[in-house]
Structure formats: structure tokens, C-alpha cells
Amino acid sequence: MSVFFDHRVKNPESQVQRLVDQFPNYARSARMLEPWLRNLACKVHTARWFECFANWKMLPRCLANDVLFYVIRGRGKARIGSGIHALRPGVCLHFPSGIEHEADHDPRHPLHVLVMHYTALADFSLELSDFVNLPGRFDLAGDPVVAALLQEACRLTAKAPGTWQRSLDAIGLVVLFRLIHHHGKRIHPVNTTRLSDLSRLSPALRTMRESFATARSVDDYAALANLSPPQFRRIFRRATSMSPSQFLQNLRLQKASALLRRSQATIESISCAVGYSDPSFFSRTFKKSMGMSPGAYRGRMDFME
């Protein structure tokens, strides 16, 4: 099966469907997720090939986006949350957004890796991790397709990511489908109650993600979901394990983290951009959540970003 895209085609989404149609049937757990996966969209922020120098080490970090970390050669180890994973050729790690992770390698066998930063949303409101439990590690030594797709994504990023963004996003989507289709035995949907709750909250969640910097009341969000404010608060906490205000705070801090790492904007302007009128309060909130000040967080940026 050819895994490369014809970039002259004006509708890359049709190529996505063409490739997906060639995949085998879903694993049983993936079939349960099909209604959600039909509305999945992927935004690839960057894709790069890295050859790590001997004293490289990824310090503990939390990111605002998900990351696929595919080992071409070399050996090492990584931590995702409380889980420890060995790194060797063919291993693909999944670093979820908001989860602390770190990595190191054996200087005698330095890592060469393909890294893709992405965000996947269903119906523009639910992150992939909201409705599916992706494992932290995939063993893909016998599956060359994911590596080929990631290499193509790296090639497009190196050329001009803005020019090829739609094709880049399409490749990211096919990578996720490939992992779910071919390696779905370890992928499980969240419980049906949570899926039902997330579906009811979808209009409110979409608005929160699209305009998180704008102050709105719980009553406003409840109205979007056709729920009373008490119902909304109860269902929201049951579905997300946090209150609406905590959820919004997480969205704002995730966006702030991305701006700190990908822009030269001042901390004051980033504070305002993500919805905090008081930079001092923003800095205190950021430090309480991330364990360091915004300035220190920016200073610890890893070269893989």
C-alpha cells in the first residue's frame, strides 16, 4: 500500500478516506468508537526527525498538545506519568497533553527519533483522550507504515508547513487511524456513561475550547447544553473529573504553555491572550499548576519542540 500523498490533489480528505478504506477491519474496541472517530480532525503542529547528541536528556515537562515519539534507532527509557517505558527501534510512545513525561538515552546508542506534535478533536470539542484510552507505548517494529507516514510528515514540515498544512493534517489523521485499526487491542473507550455525558456537554465544550479567554458564566455554558446550571455542574464533573472553572483554567494554561514555547511574546501579553487580566495572578496560577514560573518554563524548552 502506498502511504504517500499526491499533494496536487485539492481535497486531501478524500485521500484519507482512500487510505482508511484499505485498512483491515477495526479491532472490536475501535468499532465501539466509530461514531466518534467519524468526526475526528487532526491538527499537526510540527513533525521533525532528530538525532540526539550524546548528553541529551528530555527534562520533565507537560505540553499543551499530544506527541508521538517514534524511535528509529538507539536505546533509552522514558516516563509517562507513573509508567516507565524502554526505548528501542520500532517503539512509538504517546505523550498525552497535560501529562508529565521525560526521557533519556544510552550515550553509546543515541536516539534517532521521529516526533510529531498534534491535537486531535472530535466534533471540535472532545480531545481524543477524552473518549479513548490510548496506551503510552506502541510496539511497531513489524509495521513500517507509521514510520513512513511520520517521515513524510517531517518532509512536509521541513519544506513549508503553512503551504502543506492540509496534507500534513491528513497524514496525522491517517497515523492515528493506523494505530487504532492495527493496534487497537490495547485501546479501550471510556465508560458509556462518560461518553453519554460528553455528548451532552459537546456544545459547551466546543465553546470553551474556541473562546476560553472570554469570560462566561456557568449559566451561559449550561444553556448551550440545554441543562440547568446544577445539572451542568454535576454532569460536567462526572464527565471530566473537574469543575467547569478548573477545565477552563487547564485550557488557558495549556495555551499559555504553547505560547511560551512557540513565541517570543512577553509573559504579560500571553497572560492577556489566555484570559488573565492580572499578570501576577497568572504567574501564581501557572506556577501552582506547572511547578515553575512561566519564565522558568520557557527557559527549559527542549530542542525537540
C-alpha positions as CSV (number, residue, x, y, z in Angstrom):
1,M,0.0,0.0,0.0
2,S,1.4,3.4,-0.9
3,V,1.4,5.7,2.1
4,F,2.4,8.9,0.4
5,F,0.0,11.6,-0.7
6,D,-0.4,13.3,-4.1
7,H,-0.1,16.9,-2.9
8,R,-1.5,18.2,-6.1
9,V,-4.9,16.9,-5.1
10,K,-7.2,19.7,-3.9
11,N,-9.0,17.5,-1.4
12,P,-6.6,15.6,0.9
13,E,-9.5,14.4,3.0
14,S,-10.5,12.1,0.1
15,Q,-7.1,10.6,0.2
16,V,-7.5,10.0,3.9
17,Q,-10.7,8.0,3.1
18,R,-9.0,6.1,0.3
19,L,-6.2,5.0,2.7
20,V,-8.5,4.2,5.5
21,D,-10.6,2.0,3.2
22,Q,-7.6,-0.1,2.6
23,F,-7.1,-0.9,6.3
24,P,-8.4,-4.1,7.8
25,N,-11.5,-4.1,10.0
26,Y,-11.4,-2.3,13.3
27,A,-10.4,-4.1,16.4
28,R,-13.5,-4.8,18.5
29,S,-12.8,-1.9,20.8
30,A,-12.2,0.5,18.0
31,R,-15.6,-0.4,16.4
32,M,-17.3,0.9,19.6
33,L,-15.6,4.2,19.0
34,E,-16.5,4.6,15.3
35,P,-19.2,7.2,15.7
36,W,-16.7,9.5,17.5
37,L,-13.9,8.7,15.1
38,R,-16.0,9.7,12.1
39,N,-15.9,13.3,13.3
40,L,-12.2,13.2,14.3
41,A,-10.0,16.0,13.0
42,C,-6.2,16.3,13.4
43,K,-4.1,19.4,13.6
44,V,-0.3,18.7,13.2
45,H,1.7,21.5,14.8
46,T,5.1,20.2,13.7
47,A,6.9,16.9,12.7
48,R,10.7,16.6,12.9
49,W,13.5,14.0,12.7
50,F,16.0,14.3,15.5
51,E,19.4,12.7,16.0
52,C,20.1,13.2,19.7
53,F,23.6,14.2,20.8
54,A,25.3,12.1,23.5
55,N,24.4,14.1,26.6
56,W,20.8,14.7,25.5
57,K,18.1,14.4,28.1
58,M,14.4,15.4,28.0
59,L,13.7,17.1,31.3
60,P,10.2,16.5,33.0
61,R,7.6,18.5,31.1
62,C,3.9,18.9,30.4
63,L,2.8,20.0,26.9
64,A,-0.4,21.6,25.6
65,N,-0.6,19.1,22.7
66,D,-0.2,15.3,22.3
67,V,3.1,13.9,20.9
68,L,4.1,10.7,19.0
69,F,7.7,9.8,19.6
70,Y,8.9,7.1,17.2
71,V,12.3,5.5,17.8
72,I,14.3,4.8,14.5
73,R,17.4,3.7,16.3
74,G,19.1,3.9,19.7
75,R,18.1,2.8,23.2
76,G,16.9,4.6,26.3
77,K,13.9,4.9,28.6
78,A,11.0,7.3,29.2
79,R,8.5,8.1,31.9
80,I,4.9,9.0,31.1
81,G,3.1,9.8,34.3
82,S,4.0,6.9,36.6
83,G,4.7,4.5,33.8
84,I,8.3,3.6,32.7
85,H,8.9,2.5,29.1
86,A,12.0,1.1,27.4
87,L,13.0,2.8,24.2
88,R,14.3,0.7,21.2
89,P,13.8,0.7,17.4
90,G,10.2,0.4,16.5
91,V,8.8,1.7,19.8
92,C,6.3,4.6,19.4
93,L,5.5,6.5,22.6
94,H,2.3,8.6,23.0
95,F,2.8,11.6,25.3
96,P,-0.7,12.9,26.2
97,S,-1.3,16.6,26.6
98,G,-1.1,17.8,30.2
99,I,0.7,14.6,31.5
100,E,4.2,15.0,32.7
101,H,6.8,13.0,30.8
102,E,10.6,12.7,30.5
103,A,13.1,10.7,28.5
104,D,16.8,9.8,28.5
105,H,19.1,7.5,26.3
106,D,22.2,5.5,26.4
107,P,25.0,7.7,25.1
108,R,26.6,4.6,23.5
109,H,23.4,4.1,21.5
110,P,22.0,7.7,20.9
111,L,18.4,8.0,19.9
112,H,17.3,8.9,16.4
113,V,13.6,9.7,16.5
114,L,10.6,11.0,14.6
115,V,8.5,13.4,16.7
116,M,5.0,14.7,15.8
117,H,3.2,17.2,17.9
118,Y,-0.6,17.2,17.2
119,T,-4.0,17.9,18.5
120,A,-6.9,15.6,17.7
121,L,-10.5,16.7,18.3
122,A,-13.9,15.1,17.6
123,D,-16.7,17.4,16.7
124,F,-14.2,20.3,17.5
125,S,-14.9,19.8,21.2
126,L,-13.5,16.5,22.5
127,E,-9.9,15.6,22.6
128,L,-9.1,12.0,21.5
129,S,-8.1,11.2,25.1
130,D,-11.5,12.3,26.3
131,F,-13.2,9.3,24.8
132,V,-10.4,6.8,24.2
133,N,-7.6,5.5,26.4
134,L,-4.6,5.4,24.2
135,P,-1.7,3.4,25.6
136,G,1.6,5.1,26.4
137,R,3.5,2.8,24.1
138,F,3.0,1.0,20.8
139,D,5.4,-1.7,19.5
140,L,5.6,-1.1,15.8
141,A,8.8,-2.9,14.8
142,G,6.8,-5.1,12.4
143,D,4.8,-2.2,11.0
144,P,6.8,0.1,8.6
145,V,3.7,2.2,7.6
146,V,3.6,4.5,10.7
147,A,7.4,5.3,10.3
148,A,6.9,6.0,6.6
149,L,3.9,8.3,7.3
150,L,5.9,10.2,10.0
151,Q,8.8,10.6,7.7
152,E,6.5,12.1,5.1
153,A,5.1,14.5,7.7
154,C,8.7,15.5,8.6
155,R,9.5,16.1,4.9
156,L,6.4,18.4,4.6
157,T,7.2,20.3,7.7
158,A,10.8,20.9,6.5
159,K,9.5,22.2,3.2
160,A,7.0,24.8,4.4
161,P,4.4,23.7,7.0
162,G,2.0,26.5,6.0
163,T,1.9,25.5,2.4
164,W,1.3,21.8,3.1
165,Q,-0.8,22.1,6.3
166,R,-3.9,20.3,5.0
167,S,-1.8,17.4,3.7
168,L,0.2,17.4,7.0
169,D,-3.1,17.2,9.0
170,A,-4.4,14.5,6.7
171,I,-1.2,12.4,7.3
172,G,-1.6,12.9,11.1
173,L,-5.1,11.6,10.9
174,V,-4.1,8.5,9.0
175,V,-1.3,7.8,11.5
176,L,-3.9,7.9,14.3
177,F,-6.3,5.7,12.3
178,R,-3.4,3.3,11.6
179,L,-2.6,2.9,15.3
180,I,-6.3,2.4,16.2
181,H,-7.0,0.0,13.3
182,H,-3.9,-2.2,13.6
183,H,-3.0,-1.9,17.2
184,G,-6.5,-1.4,18.7
185,K,-6.4,-4.4,21.1
186,R,-4.9,-2.2,23.8
187,I,-7.2,0.7,23.0
188,H,-10.4,1.0,25.0
189,P,-13.2,3.6,25.0
190,V,-14.1,5.3,28.2
191,N,-17.2,4.0,30.0
192,T,-20.5,4.5,28.3
193,T,-21.8,6.9,31.0
194,R,-18.9,9.2,30.4
195,L,-19.4,9.0,26.6
196,S,-23.1,9.9,27.0
197,D,-22.2,12.8,29.3
198,L,-19.5,14.1,27.0
199,S,-22.0,14.0,24.1
200,R,-24.5,16.2,26.1
201,L,-21.8,18.6,27.0
202,S,-20.3,18.9,23.5
203,P,-21.8,22.3,22.6
204,A,-20.5,23.8,25.8
205,L,-17.1,22.1,25.5
206,R,-16.7,23.4,21.9
207,T,-17.4,27.0,23.0
208,M,-15.0,26.6,25.9
209,R,-12.2,25.5,23.5
210,E,-12.9,28.1,20.9
211,S,-13.2,31.1,23.3
212,F,-11.5,30.1,26.5
213,A,-10.1,33.6,27.0
214,T,-13.6,35.1,27.1
215,A,-15.3,35.3,30.5
216,R,-18.7,33.5,30.5
217,S,-20.9,32.3,33.4
218,V,-21.8,28.7,34.2
219,D,-25.3,29.6,33.3
220,D,-24.2,30.5,29.7
221,Y,-22.5,27.2,29.3
222,A,-25.4,25.3,30.8
223,A,-27.8,27.0,28.3
224,L,-25.6,25.8,25.4
225,A,-26.0,22.2,26.6
226,N,-29.8,22.6,27.4
227,L,-29.2,21.9,31.0
228,S,-29.9,23.7,34.2
229,P,-26.8,25.1,36.0
230,P,-26.9,22.5,38.8
231,Q,-27.3,19.7,36.2
232,F,-24.5,21.1,34.1
233,R,-22.1,21.3,37.1
234,R,-23.0,17.7,38.1
235,I,-22.7,16.2,34.7
236,F,-19.5,18.2,33.9
237,R,-17.7,16.9,37.0
238,R,-18.8,13.4,36.3
239,A,-17.6,13.5,32.7
240,T,-14.3,15.4,33.2
241,S,-13.5,14.9,36.9
242,M,-13.2,18.6,37.4
243,S,-15.4,21.7,37.6
244,P,-16.1,24.0,34.6
245,S,-13.8,26.6,36.1
246,Q,-11.0,24.1,36.6
247,F,-11.5,22.9,33.0
248,L,-11.2,26.4,31.6
249,Q,-8.1,27.1,33.7
250,N,-6.5,24.0,32.3
251,L,-7.3,25.2,28.7
252,R,-5.8,28.6,29.4
253,L,-2.6,27.2,31.0
254,Q,-2.2,24.7,28.1
255,K,-2.5,27.6,25.6
256,A,-0.1,29.7,27.7
257,S,2.4,26.8,27.7
258,A,2.2,26.6,23.9
259,L,2.7,30.4,23.6
260,L,5.7,30.3,26.0
261,R,7.4,27.6,23.9
262,R,6.5,28.7,20.4
263,S,6.5,32.5,20.5
264,Q,8.7,35.4,21.8
265,A,5.7,37.2,23.3
266,T,6.1,38.7,26.8
267,I,4.6,37.0,29.8
268,E,2.2,40.0,30.2
269,S,0.9,39.7,26.7
270,I,0.5,35.9,27.0
271,S,-1.4,36.4,30.2
272,C,-3.8,38.7,28.5
273,A,-4.1,36.4,25.4
274,V,-5.3,33.5,27.5
275,G,-7.8,35.4,29.6
276,Y,-5.9,36.7,32.7
277,S,-6.1,40.4,33.2
278,D,-3.6,40.3,36.1
279,P,-0.1,39.0,35.0
280,S,0.8,38.4,38.7
281,F,-2.2,36.2,39.2
282,F,-1.5,34.4,36.0
283,S,2.1,33.7,37.1
284,R,1.0,32.4,40.5
285,T,-1.6,30.2,38.9
286,F,0.8,28.9,36.3
287,K,3.5,28.1,39.0
288,K,0.9,26.3,41.2
289,S,-0.2,24.1,38.3
290,M,3.1,23.6,36.4
291,G,5.5,23.6,39.4
292,M,7.6,26.5,38.0
293,S,7.1,30.1,36.9
294,P,6.3,31.0,33.3
295,G,9.8,32.3,32.8
296,A,11.4,29.2,34.1
297,Y,9.1,27.0,32.0
298,R,10.2,28.9,28.8
299,G,13.8,28.5,29.8
300,R,13.5,24.7,30.0
301,M,12.3,24.3,26.4
302,D,13.6,21.1,24.9
303,F,15.2,21.2,21.4
304,M,12.7,18.7,20.2
305,E,10.0,21.4,20.4
